Amino acid sequence: MSLPRVVVVGAGPAGVRAAQALVDCGLHPVLVDEGMQDGGQIYRRQPEGFTRPYAKLYGSEAPKALALHQTFAALRERIDYFGATLAWNVTAGELHVAREGKSRVLPFDALLVCAGATDRLMPVPGWQRAGCFSLGAAQIALKAQACAIGARTVFLGSGPLLYLVASQYLQAGARVAAVLDTSPATPSLGALRGLLARPKLAWRGLMLQRAIRRAGIPLLQGVTPLAIDGDNAHGVSAVRVRDAQGREQRFETDAVGLGWHLRAETQLADLARCEFVFEPASRQWLPRIDADGRSSVRGVYLAGDGARILGADGAEAAGRLAALAALADLGHAEGARRFAAEGSALRHTLMRMDRFRAGLVEAFPWPHGQAAALPDDAVVCRCESISVGELRACVRDKGGREVNRVKAFSRLGMGRCQGRYCGHAGAEVVAAAAGVSVEWVGRLRSQAPVKPLLMNTPEAKA
């Protein structure tokens, strides 16, 4: 009897642990990754020839990064690895991938999508100017290019990544002008209960804040962003906010890192026709999965931050559990045995991490009120230069009250980022203008290819 064909997308924590579970059960899986090397975003490797030590590159996460990299190195000869390869579409039983202009089709009996997450972004007037980056982009510059995004950087947003990236810049010797957090300084009781599900991780976050303050860097919480000043010729020059006491403060800068926690990369799940559900706490649509990572589509499994933002530890557990569940569903004897032996403990781990996730969502809320308060001339979609006023006009003058209808009228989400930067905030603007809930407005539907790509040859079957 032939072994099942299992394809894993993503070589971050979830994807590597999923591949490890498959290899442990005697399979030779296919692993497709858009990155040049394994590790994902959180454990992104530095380029060849760069020699920064793990402790400097990953901080407190260095032992976990090293362990994941070592695991992948041990797996390398026992998997079919497609690096620097974009998974751009899913059809029935087939994953479509492309690399260097050449496309091919990978048939599968089970597909494990471990696509990770990207920054969740809220527009700030002036954020379209040169010098504005997402937190993830700022982190990539540091890890993969060994440079800072500016000589004097302001970090603005909310969530653990805000403090992690700021502390990584501090560790690297870069100059941080300020860290500005829109979340309140004192979490609610509900947030604290959730955060205590992982007390060591919560404490580590507090220590990051303490290190930033001890370095003499202004750290303000409960701020309201007003504008990113500058001009089109020279880029950004300052960030203006209103602090928790209502006072306006201005911080001079030549670069701004922006991010409000994370959004799941769900495009492949959408193209696979997986069902989505709205999560009121985080105000976003997420694919429906069961406790083991099964989607609503037979043979498609979702794990890691592409399904739920549980962090690297949660992604590792979710990747292994989804892989074992897939093998059990396919009737693979060793996979079924390991699934029965390990499933309960892995689910328990994920439940604890989900409680922590709920605490983070409450402690670092998505500031949807900012979208409603944006001026008409603020840019929402940077790719297509679409303003808040244009979206409001789509609602007022054309009756667009659903986000895909507004997309048709305005081109929101049709640019290079395919709605990754503007989709969530654009939906909030439409909801506020229409006087309806953001759930009712819906979500931008994904289209293939999930990212722009060049194709100059016919698709080949694997």
C-alpha positions as CSV (number, residue, x, y, z in Angstrom):
1,M,0.0,0.0,0.0
2,S,1.4,3.4,-1.0
3,L,2.0,6.0,1.6
4,P,-0.4,9.0,1.6
5,R,0.7,12.2,-0.2
6,V,0.9,14.9,2.4
7,V,1.9,18.5,1.6
8,V,2.8,21.1,4.2
9,V,2.8,24.8,3.5
10,G,5.1,26.9,5.6
11,A,8.5,26.2,7.3
12,G,7.8,28.2,10.5
13,P,7.2,26.6,13.9
14,A,3.9,24.9,12.9
15,G,5.2,23.6,9.5
16,V,8.5,22.3,10.8
17,R,6.8,20.4,13.6
18,A,4.1,19.1,11.3
19,A,6.8,17.8,8.9
20,Q,8.7,16.2,11.9
21,A,5.6,14.3,12.9
22,L,5.1,13.0,9.4
23,V,8.7,11.9,9.1
24,D,8.4,10.2,12.6
25,C,5.6,8.2,11.1
26,G,7.6,7.0,8.1
27,L,6.4,9.5,5.5
28,H,8.5,11.6,3.1
29,P,6.3,14.7,3.0
30,V,6.5,17.8,0.7
31,L,7.3,21.1,2.5
32,V,6.6,24.3,0.6
33,D,7.9,27.6,1.9
34,E,7.9,31.1,0.5
35,G,11.0,32.0,2.5
36,M,14.6,31.5,1.4
37,Q,15.3,29.4,4.5
38,D,13.3,27.7,7.3
39,G,12.2,29.4,10.5
40,G,9.2,31.5,9.5
41,Q,9.1,35.1,10.5
42,I,9.7,34.7,14.3
43,Y,12.7,32.5,13.8
44,R,13.9,33.9,10.5
45,R,17.5,33.0,9.8
46,Q,20.1,35.5,9.0
47,P,21.7,35.4,5.5
48,E,24.8,33.3,4.8
49,G,27.9,35.1,6.0
50,F,26.2,37.0,8.8
51,T,27.4,35.9,12.2
52,R,25.2,37.6,14.8
53,P,24.8,35.2,17.8
54,Y,21.4,33.6,18.5
55,A,21.1,35.5,21.8
56,K,21.4,38.9,20.0
57,L,19.2,37.9,17.0
58,Y,16.3,36.2,18.9
59,G,16.7,37.4,22.5
60,S,14.9,35.3,25.0
61,E,13.6,33.1,22.2
62,A,17.1,32.0,21.1
63,P,17.0,28.4,22.5
64,K,13.6,27.8,20.8
65,A,14.9,29.2,17.5
66,L,18.0,27.0,17.7
67,A,15.9,23.9,18.5
68,L,13.6,24.5,15.5
69,H,16.5,25.2,13.1
70,Q,18.3,22.0,14.3
71,T,15.1,20.0,13.8
72,F,14.7,21.2,10.2
73,A,18.4,20.5,9.5
74,A,17.8,16.9,10.7
75,L,14.7,16.6,8.5
76,R,16.2,18.1,5.4
77,E,17.2,14.9,3.7
78,R,13.9,13.2,4.6
79,I,11.5,15.6,3.0
80,D,11.0,17.2,-0.4
81,Y,11.7,20.8,0.4
82,F,10.5,23.6,-2.0
83,G,12.1,26.8,-0.6
84,A,11.6,30.3,-2.1
85,T,8.3,28.9,-3.5
86,L,4.9,30.6,-3.5
87,A,1.9,28.5,-2.8
88,W,-0.5,30.6,-4.9
89,N,-3.7,28.5,-5.3
90,V,-5.6,25.5,-4.0
91,T,-7.9,23.4,-6.1
92,A,-9.5,20.0,-5.3
93,G,-6.7,17.7,-4.2
94,E,-4.0,20.0,-5.7
95,L,-1.7,22.8,-4.5
96,H,-0.4,25.2,-7.1
97,V,3.1,26.6,-6.5
98,A,5.5,28.8,-8.4
99,R,9.2,29.5,-8.2
100,E,11.3,31.8,-10.5
101,G,8.5,32.0,-13.1
102,K,7.9,28.3,-13.2
103,S,4.6,26.8,-11.9
104,R,3.8,23.3,-11.0
105,V,1.0,21.3,-9.3
106,L,1.5,19.2,-6.2
107,P,-1.3,16.6,-5.7
108,F,-2.1,15.7,-2.1
109,D,-4.2,13.4,0.0
110,A,-3.8,15.8,2.9
111,L,-2.8,19.5,2.9
112,L,-1.5,21.1,6.0
113,V,-1.6,24.9,5.7
114,C,0.8,26.5,8.2
115,A,0.9,29.9,6.6
116,G,1.6,32.1,9.7
117,A,0.5,35.6,10.2
118,T,1.3,39.2,9.2
119,D,0.9,42.5,10.9
120,R,-2.5,43.9,11.5
121,L,-2.5,47.5,10.6
122,M,-4.6,50.6,11.4
123,P,-4.1,53.6,9.1
124,V,-2.7,56.8,10.7
125,P,-2.8,60.1,8.7
126,G,0.5,60.2,6.9
127,W,1.4,56.5,7.0
128,Q,1.7,56.4,3.2
129,R,4.9,58.4,3.3
130,A,8.3,56.9,2.8
131,G,9.8,55.7,6.1
132,C,6.7,53.9,7.4
133,F,7.0,50.2,7.8
134,S,5.1,47.4,9.5
135,L,6.6,45.9,12.7
136,G,7.3,42.7,10.7
137,A,9.2,44.6,8.0
138,A,11.2,46.3,10.7
139,Q,12.0,42.9,12.1
140,I,13.0,41.5,8.7
141,A,15.4,44.4,8.1
142,L,17.1,43.6,11.4
143,K,17.2,39.8,11.0
144,A,17.7,39.3,7.3
145,Q,19.6,42.5,6.4
146,A,21.3,43.4,9.6
147,C,20.1,47.0,9.4
148,A,17.5,49.3,11.1
149,I,14.7,50.9,9.2
150,G,15.9,54.3,10.4
151,A,18.5,56.2,12.4
152,R,15.8,57.3,14.9
153,T,12.8,55.0,15.0
154,V,9.4,55.3,16.6
155,F,7.4,52.2,17.2
156,L,3.6,52.7,17.3
157,G,0.8,50.2,17.7
158,S,-0.1,47.6,20.3
159,G,0.5,43.9,21.2
160,P,3.5,41.9,22.2
161,L,5.3,42.3,18.9
162,L,5.5,46.1,19.5
163,Y,7.7,45.5,22.5
164,L,9.6,42.6,21.1
165,V,10.7,44.5,18.0
166,A,11.6,47.6,20.0
167,S,13.7,45.5,22.4
168,Q,15.4,43.7,19.5
169,Y,16.3,47.1,18.0
170,L,17.6,48.2,21.4
171,Q,19.7,44.9,21.6
172,A,21.2,45.6,18.2
173,G,22.3,49.1,19.2
174,A,19.8,50.9,17.1
175,R,18.3,54.2,18.3
176,V,14.7,54.0,19.4
177,A,13.0,57.4,19.8
178,A,9.8,56.2,21.4
179,V,7.4,53.3,21.9
180,L,3.8,54.3,21.7
181,D,1.1,51.9,22.7
182,T,-2.6,52.5,22.0
183,S,-3.7,49.9,24.6
184,P,-4.4,51.0,28.2
185,A,-1.6,50.8,30.8
186,T,-3.7,48.7,33.2
187,P,-5.2,45.5,31.7
188,S,-8.7,44.5,32.7
189,L,-9.4,41.7,35.1
190,G,-10.5,39.5,32.2
191,A,-7.2,40.2,30.4
192,L,-5.2,39.4,33.5
193,R,-7.0,36.0,34.0
194,G,-6.1,35.1,30.4
195,L,-2.5,36.2,30.7
196,L,-2.0,34.2,33.8
197,A,-2.5,31.0,31.8
198,R,1.1,31.5,30.8
199,P,2.7,33.6,33.7
200,K,6.3,33.2,32.5
201,L,5.4,34.6,29.1
202,A,3.4,37.5,30.6
203,W,6.4,38.2,32.9
204,R,8.7,38.2,30.0
205,G,6.6,40.9,28.3
206,L,6.7,43.0,31.4
207,M,10.5,42.7,31.5
208,L,10.7,43.9,27.9
209,Q,8.8,47.0,28.8
210,R,11.1,47.5,31.8
211,A,14.2,47.2,29.7
212,I,12.9,49.8,27.3
213,R,12.1,52.2,30.1
214,R,15.5,51.6,31.7
215,A,17.2,52.5,28.5
216,G,15.7,55.9,28.7
217,I,13.2,55.4,25.8
218,P,9.9,57.1,26.2
219,L,7.2,54.4,26.5
220,L,3.6,55.8,26.5
221,Q,0.5,53.7,26.9
222,G,-3.1,54.6,26.1
223,V,-2.1,57.0,23.3
224,T,-4.3,58.1,20.4
225,P,-2.4,58.5,17.2
226,L,-2.9,61.9,15.5
227,A,-0.6,62.0,12.5
228,I,2.7,61.0,11.0
229,D,4.2,64.3,9.9
230,G,6.5,64.7,6.9
231,D,6.4,65.3,3.2
232,N,6.5,63.4,0.0
233,A,10.0,64.5,-0.9
234,H,11.7,63.5,2.4
235,G,9.4,61.1,4.0
236,V,8.4,61.0,7.7
237,S,9.7,63.6,10.2
238,A,7.7,63.1,13.3
239,V,4.9,61.2,15.0
240,R,2.2,63.1,16.9
241,V,-0.1,61.4,19.5
242,R,-2.4,62.4,22.3
243,D,-1.3,60.8,25.5
244,A,-3.6,59.2,28.2
245,Q,-3.9,62.5,29.9
246,G,-5.1,64.3,26.8
247,R,-1.9,66.1,26.0
248,E,-0.4,66.2,22.5
249,Q,3.1,64.9,22.2
250,R,5.5,64.9,19.2
251,F,8.4,62.7,18.6
252,E,10.9,63.4,15.9
253,T,11.8,60.4,13.7
254,D,12.9,59.3,10.3
255,A,11.2,55.9,10.4
256,V,8.1,54.5,12.0
257,G,7.3,50.8,12.7
258,L,3.5,50.2,12.9
259,G,1.5,47.2,14.0
260,W,-1.6,46.2,16.1
261,H,-0.9,42.6,17.0
262,L,-1.3,40.1,14.1
263,R,-3.8,38.9,11.4
264,A,-3.9,35.3,10.3
265,E,-2.8,34.5,6.7
266,T,-6.0,32.8,5.6
267,Q,-5.9,33.2,1.8
268,L,-5.1,29.6,1.0
269,A,-7.8,28.4,3.4
270,D,-10.2,30.7,1.6
271,L,-9.2,29.3,-1.8
272,A,-9.6,25.8,-0.5
273,R,-13.2,26.8,0.3
274,C,-12.9,26.4,4.0
275,E,-15.7,27.9,6.1
276,F,-15.0,31.0,8.1
277,V,-16.4,32.3,11.4
278,F,-16.4,35.8,12.9
279,E,-14.6,36.2,16.2
280,P,-16.1,39.1,18.1
281,A,-13.3,39.6,20.6
282,S,-10.6,40.2,17.9
283,R,-13.1,41.6,15.4
284,Q,-11.8,39.4,12.5
285,W,-12.8,36.4,10.4
286,L,-11.0,33.2,11.0
287,P,-11.3,29.7,9.4
288,R,-13.4,27.2,11.3
289,I,-11.3,24.4,12.7
290,D,-11.9,21.7,15.3
291,A,-9.7,20.9,18.2
292,D,-7.2,19.0,16.1
293,G,-6.9,21.4,13.2
294,R,-9.4,19.9,10.8
295,S,-11.0,22.5,8.5
296,S,-14.5,22.2,7.1
297,V,-13.0,20.8,3.9
298,R,-12.0,17.1,4.0
299,G,-8.3,16.7,3.6
300,V,-7.4,20.3,4.5
301,Y,-5.9,21.0,7.9
302,L,-4.9,24.4,9.4
303,A,-2.3,25.0,12.1
304,G,-0.3,27.8,13.6
305,D,-1.0,31.5,13.4
306,G,-2.7,31.1,10.1
307,A,-5.7,29.7,12.0
308,R,-5.3,31.1,15.5
309,I,-2.7,33.5,16.9
310,L,-1.3,31.3,19.6
311,G,2.4,32.3,19.2
312,A,5.4,30.1,18.3
313,D,4.9,27.5,21.1
314,G,1.2,27.1,20.2
315,A,2.1,26.8,16.6
316,E,4.5,24.0,17.3
317,A,1.9,22.0,19.2
318,A,-0.8,22.8,16.6
319,G,1.4,21.7,13.7
320,R,2.2,18.3,15.3
321,L,-1.4,17.7,16.3
322,A,-2.8,18.5,12.8
323,A,-0.2,16.3,11.1
324,L,-1.1,13.3,13.4
325,A,-4.8,14.0,12.9
326,A,-4.4,14.0,9.1
327,L,-2.6,10.6,9.3
328,A,-5.2,9.1,11.6
329,D,-8.0,10.3,9.2
330,L,-6.1,8.7,6.3
331,G,-6.0,5.4,8.1
332,H,-2.2,5.4,8.6
333,A,-1.5,2.9,11.4
334,E,1.5,4.6,13.0
335,G,0.0,8.0,12.7
336,A,-3.2,6.8,14.3
337,R,-1.3,5.3,17.2
338,R,0.7,8.5,17.8
339,F,-2.5,10.6,17.5
340,A,-4.2,8.5,20.1
341,A,-1.1,8.6,22.4
342,E,-0.3,12.3,22.1
343,G,-3.6,14.0,21.1
344,S,-5.0,14.7,24.5
345,A,-1.8,16.4,25.8
346,L,-1.4,18.5,22.7
347,R,-5.0,19.6,22.9
348,H,-4.6,20.5,26.6
349,T,-1.5,22.6,25.7
350,L,-3.5,24.4,22.9
351,M,-6.4,25.1,25.3
352,R,-4.1,26.8,27.8
353,M,-2.5,28.9,25.0
354,D,-5.9,29.8,23.7
355,R,-6.8,31.2,27.1
356,F,-3.6,33.3,26.9
357,R,-4.5,34.4,23.4
358,A,-7.9,35.6,24.8
359,G,-6.1,37.6,27.5
360,L,-3.8,39.2,24.8
361,V,-6.8,40.2,22.7
362,E,-8.4,41.9,25.7
363,A,-5.2,43.5,27.0
364,F,-4.2,44.8,23.5
365,P,-7.5,45.6,21.8
366,W,-7.8,46.3,18.1
367,P,-8.5,50.1,18.2
368,H,-11.5,50.0,15.8
369,G,-12.6,53.4,17.0
370,Q,-9.6,54.9,15.3
371,A,-11.0,53.9,11.9
372,A,-14.3,55.7,12.6
373,A,-12.4,58.9,13.6
374,L,-10.0,59.0,10.7
375,P,-10.3,62.2,8.6
376,D,-11.6,61.9,5.0
377,D,-8.1,62.6,3.5
378,A,-6.4,59.8,5.4
379,V,-5.2,57.0,3.1
380,V,-6.5,53.6,3.9
381,C,-5.2,51.5,0.9
382,R,-1.6,52.4,0.3
383,C,-1.3,50.3,-2.8
384,E,-4.1,52.1,-4.6
385,S,-4.0,55.4,-2.7
386,I,-7.6,55.1,-1.6
387,S,-8.7,57.6,1.0
388,V,-11.2,57.2,3.9
389,G,-13.4,59.8,2.2
390,E,-13.6,57.6,-0.9
391,L,-14.8,54.6,1.1
392,R,-17.4,56.7,2.9
393,A,-18.6,58.0,-0.5
394,C,-19.0,54.4,-1.6
395,V,-21.4,53.9,1.3
396,R,-23.1,57.2,1.1
397,D,-23.5,57.6,-2.6
398,K,-23.4,54.1,-4.0
399,G,-25.0,52.0,-1.3
400,G,-21.9,49.9,-0.7
401,R,-22.4,48.3,2.8
402,E,-20.5,45.1,2.2
403,V,-16.8,45.1,1.9
404,N,-16.5,43.3,-1.4
405,R,-19.1,45.6,-2.9
406,V,-17.0,48.6,-1.8
407,K,-14.0,46.8,-3.2
408,A,-15.7,46.7,-6.6
409,F,-16.5,50.5,-6.4
410,S,-13.1,51.6,-5.0
411,R,-10.4,49.0,-5.7
412,L,-9.9,48.6,-1.9
413,G,-7.7,45.5,-1.5
414,M,-6.9,45.1,-5.2
415,G,-3.3,46.2,-4.9
416,R,-0.1,44.4,-4.4
417,C,-0.9,43.5,-0.7
418,Q,-4.3,42.0,-1.7
419,G,-5.9,43.6,1.3
420,R,-3.4,42.4,3.9
421,Y,-2.6,46.0,4.9
422,C,-6.0,47.7,4.3
423,G,-8.6,45.0,4.6
424,H,-9.4,45.0,8.3
425,A,-9.3,48.8,8.7
426,G,-11.3,49.3,5.5
427,A,-14.0,47.1,6.8
428,E,-14.1,49.2,10.0
429,V,-14.4,52.4,8.0
430,V,-17.3,51.0,6.0
431,A,-19.1,49.6,9.1
432,A,-18.8,53.0,10.9
433,A,-20.0,54.9,7.8
434,A,-22.9,52.5,7.2
435,G,-23.9,52.3,10.9
436,V,-23.7,48.5,10.9
437,S,-21.5,45.9,12.7
438,V,-18.1,45.0,11.1
439,E,-19.3,41.4,11.1
440,W,-22.2,42.4,8.8
441,V,-19.8,44.1,6.5
442,G,-18.0,40.8,5.9
443,R,-14.5,40.0,4.7
444,L,-12.5,40.5,1.5
445,R,-12.7,37.3,-0.5
446,S,-9.4,35.9,-1.6
447,Q,-8.4,35.5,-5.2
448,A,-5.7,33.5,-6.9
449,P,-2.8,34.2,-7.0
450,V,-2.5,35.1,-3.4
451,K,0.4,37.3,-4.2
452,P,1.7,38.8,-7.5
453,L,3.9,36.4,-9.4
454,L,5.5,36.0,-12.8
455,M,4.6,32.9,-14.8
456,N,6.2,32.2,-18.1
457,T,5.8,28.5,-18.4
458,P,2.9,26.1,-18.3
459,E,2.1,24.3,-15.1
460,A,3.8,20.9,-14.6
461,K,2.4,18.1,-12.6
462,A,4.6,16.9,-9.7
